[in-house]
Amino acid sequence: MRLDRPVITPEVAEARLKQIFPPGAFDTVLSNRLAASAVAAMVYVGAVVDEQSEEMTPEGFLARPATVVGMSTEALAYDTPSEREAWARAEARSTAAVVALLTTWEEPYLRWYAANTRETLRDETWPKWAEYGAARRRRDIPTTSSLARWALNSEFADLFDPALDNEDLAAAVQAWRSSHMEAGDRLRIAHQDDLAGATSRVPVTIPGHGVRYLEPGDASAILKGVVEEWAPRRLGSPMVVAISEPGAKVWVVDAARMAAVGISINVSEVLPDAILLDTATKPPTFWLVEAVASDGEVSEARRSALLGWAEQQYIDPASCRFLSAFTSRNSPPARRRLKDLAVGTFAWFLNEPSRELAWDEIPDRP
């Protein structure tokens, strides 16, 4: 038994988890404070196993939800191998044994979480970590058993070594991602990093019209993705009709061509964030796009307003389709607003550009 990994606090663990699993790109249960507390408690008791070994032999003790929710800041301060082993053995017995041990240390029992917090660890955080090879569990213990069964894989636990910092930490995280994540996961992270670092104007390549520069921000990054990534995949022959930005800045790409077919794009409060045309369909299909950086999804009310606007522009409502575009399924706007999407509309996510969601009625069977 070896309990020689440096103890790490939940605060430091959370910062590193967010670096490994950016919340904008992954489910937050992978990197929230409860997940960070799990890392701290598991490192403390030595719930770490050799990733290259088939044997489930921990450096110290395996973990169970009670290991995490019953940990305390006071106990974490007792970080010699003998003290860590004493706490782990007491936790494996009972809460009363932990209280008795803390009493000998002249410390109060101020557990981190209530007992009912354990379900999130058991049902979400640990299984999702396991999907990425960050953790694993013993398979020979019945699911109804309260015995400890979880451990961090050693290469993942290595990322929480306090000696790693700055460039060394970034390199270690990148190396771990390369060996444990699919290309799609890494693409989501890259998109999230682009959003986080966007402080200058966003260049958008408009087919046949060169580059258009939009104001910095998530909405512009989303619109760039819609034009450059979604449209070529989704539309047979995409044409950008208009793009609007915050501050009532509207750019009609080809007003003359629209006027030639009897369509006039008038600026109003109802104007969507982008209007695209698929000229490969008969008749051509107008896509009315909302870039949801905070709010503004195509809800039932918004859909009705946009259809009314389309009629005023002499656009046949039957030729209109609707897209709500988000940065990520895990983004706060998506979590808040996906439930409000109008029937018959679509959703797209910048960090998963090859996929699309459709919300529609199930047709009656003949």
N, C-alpha and C positions, 0 to 999 in steps of 0.2 A: 504494500500500500504506500502510495506517495501522494502527499498533499502539499506539493511544493510550487504549484502555479501561484503567481501573485494574486492576491484578492483584488477584485475590482468592484467599484461602487455601481449602483444602478444608474447614476447620472452619466458616468463615463461609458457604461455599457450601452445606454440608450443612444448616445451620440454616435457610437460606432455602428450600432445596428442600423441607424438611419443612413449611414454612409454605405453600408452593405446593401440594404433593402430600402432605397429611397421611398418614403411614403406615397409620393405622387405616382410611383410606378408599380408598387406592390401593396397588397393588403396590409393595413396598418397593424394587424395582430402580429406581424413579423418583427415589428420594430418599436412598439409602444412601450410605455413604462413597465407594464406587467411583463412583457417579453424581456426587457432589460433586467428586471428583478430576477427572472428565471436564469439568465446568464450569470448574474452575480452569485446567486445561491448555488447553482450547479458547479461553478468553478470553486466556490468555497468548500463544498463537500467532496470535490474530486469526481463529479459525475461526468467524466470525460473518457472516451474510449478511443483506441487506436483505429483510425479510419481504414488503414490497410489490412487490418486483421478481421477475420470472420468471427473471432471470439468476442463476446460481449463482456469483456473484463475491464471494469472501470479503474481509474487511477486511485479512487477512493471508494465512494458509495454511489449507487444509482439514485436517481431523484424521482420523486412523485410530486403531485401538486402541493401536498402539505409541506414539502421541503421548501417551496417558494413562499407560499402564503404565510407560513409560520416563522420565516426568517425575520430578523429585526436588525436595525442599524446598530444597536448595542452589541448583538452577537457578532456581527460582521467585523467589529473592531478587535475581537479576540482571534488573531490570525496566525498563531503558531500552529504547526501541524498537530500537536497534541490537543490544543483547544478546538481546532476544527473537527478533529476526530471525535472528541467528547460531545460536541454539539450534534454532529451527524448521528452518533449512536443514540443520543437522547431523543432526537427527532424520530428515529426509526421505531422507538418504543412508544412514546405517547407525548401529548402536549404537557401533561403533568411532569414528565421527566425533563422536558425543556425548561419548564418553569423552575423546577428544582435546581437544575444546573445554573441557570441565570441567577438564582438566589445565592448560590455559592460564590458567584462572581460579583455579587452585590449590584446586580443590574435588574431593572424592571422588565417585565414581559410585554413588549410593545410591538406586536406582530405587524408585518407590513400590510396584510390584507385579511379580510373576513374569509371564513372558510368557504363560503359559496362562490368565491372567485375562482375556484379551482377548475370549473367547467371550461372556461375560456382556454386555459393552458392545455387541458386534456384533449379537448375537441377541436381546437383551432391552431394555437401557436405551435405546439410540438408536432402535430401531424404535418403542418405546412412547412416547418423547418425540415422535417424528414424528407419531404418532396424534393428539397434542394440539397440533400446530403449534409445538412447542418447538424442534424441530430438523428438518433435512432433509438429503438426500444427493444426490449426482450420480447420475443414472440411466444415464449413458453409459459407465460403467466396469464391466467384467465383474465378476461377484461373486467370481470366483477371483483377481482382481487384488489386490495388496497396496497399491495407490495410495490416497492419502487421498481421502475422499469426503464426510465428514460436517462439518456446521457447525450452530451454534446460530442460530435465527432472532433477528433484532435485538431485537424487542419482548420476547422471553424473556430474552435476554442483558442487557437494560436492568434487569431485576429484581435483578441482582447488582452494581449500581453501589453502592460503599460509601457514596456520598453520600446514598442513600436510607436512611431510618431511621424507626423507630417508625410514626407515623401516615402519613407519606408512603409508606413501604414497604407498609403494610397496604392503602392505597388503590390503589397500583400493582398489587399482587397481585390485589386484587379486580377491578380493571379488566381485567387480563389474563385472569382466569378467565371473566369475563362474555363476552369476545369469543372464547375458545378452547375452552370447555367446554360440554357439553350440560347441560340442566337436571338430569338424573339425577346427573351428576357433582357439581354444586353442592349437590344435596340430600344426597348422601353426606357432603360436607364439613360441611354444616350440622348433620347428626346427630352427626358426630364432635366438632364444636365444642360441641354441647350436652352430650355425655358428658364432655368435658374440663372444662367449667365447672360441672358438677353438684356443688354443695356443700351444697344444702339438700334438704329432703324433695321427693319426686317425686309430683306430683298425677296420679292416674289416674282418668279419667271412666268409671264403671261404668254400663252401660245400665240405667236404671231405679233406680239406687241412688246417684246423685250422684257426688261426688269422694271417692276414697280416697287417703290420703297414705302413700307408701312411704318407707322409709329411703333416703338418697342412695346412689348407686352404680350401676355398670353393670347389675347384675342387675335393679334396679328400672326403669331406663330401658328395658331389653329388655322387661320385663313390660308396661310402659306401651305400648310399640309393639305388642306382641301384642294387647292388649285394644283399643286405639284404632285401629290401622291394619291388622293382619293379619286379625283376626276379622271386621270388617265386609266385607272383600273376600272372605274364604274361606268364611264360614258364612252359611247362608240366614237364620237368626234366632239370633244369638249371645246366649248367657247366660253370665255369669261365675259359676261355682259357688263357687270358693275360690281364694285367693291365699296363698302362704306366703312368708315372708321369713327372712333369716338370724336366728339366735337363737331358732328354733322359734316365731316369731310367725305364727300361722295365722288368717286371716280367712275364715270361711265366710259367703258373701254372703247366702244364703237357706236356712238350715238347715231352717226350717219347711217350705218347699216341697219340699225333698229328702225330708224325713221323710214327707211326705204320699204320696209315690210309693214309699216303702219303702226309701229310700237314706239311709244314715247315713255322713257323712264323718268318719271317725275319724282323729285325729292320730297319726302314727307316723313312724318313720325313713324309710319308703318314700314318704311323701307327695310328689307332684310339686310344682313351683314354682307351677303354676296349673292349674286344672281349668275347662275351658269346655264348654258344652253347646250343640249345634246343634239347636234344637227344630224346625227345618224338615224334618228327615229323619225317616223312619219305619223303624225306631224312632229316637228321638233319638240323636245321636252324641256321645260324650264325647271331648274332646280333652285329653290329658294332656301338659302343656307343661313343658319344662325350659329355664330361662334360663341359657345357658352363658356366664357371665362369666369363668370360669377353667376349670373342669371340670364334669362332670355331664351330658354329652350322653346321649341315649337310645341306649345301646349294647345289644347282645343281652342282657347280664346285667340291665341296668336295665329293659329292656322286659319281661323275664320277671318281675322283681320287681314292676313296676307292674301287670302283669296279675294277679298273685297278690293284690296289694293291692285291685284292683278287685273281684275275686271276694268278698273279705271285706266290701266295702261293698255287696254285692248288685248290682253293676254287671256286666252281661253283657260278658265280654271281647270278644265279636264286635262290640260297639258302641263299642269303644275305638280311637282313633287317637292318633298320637304325633308331637309336634313338638319339635325341638331348635332353640332360637332364639339367635342370635349377634348381636353388634354389626355384624360385617362379615365378608365372605369373606376379607379380608386380616388379620383380627384373629388374634393368636397362638392363642387357643383354637380358632378355626375351622381354622387350618392344622394344629394338632395332632390335632383330634378328628373332623373330617369323615370320616376314614378308618375310624372306629370306629362309625359310625351303624349301627343295626340295620336289617336288611332290612324293608321295609314301613313305613318311617318317613319323615318329612319334615323339611326344614331351612328356616329363614327367617332373613333378615338385616335388622337394623334400618335400615341405611342404603340398602337397596334394597327398600322395603316392598311394591312391586307384583309381586315375583317370589318363587318358591318352588322348592326342590329336592326331588325325590322319589328315594328309593333303594329299588328293588324288583326282584323277579325279572322277567325277560322271559317273558311267557306262552308256552306251547307253541303252535305253529301247529296248527290243526285238520287 
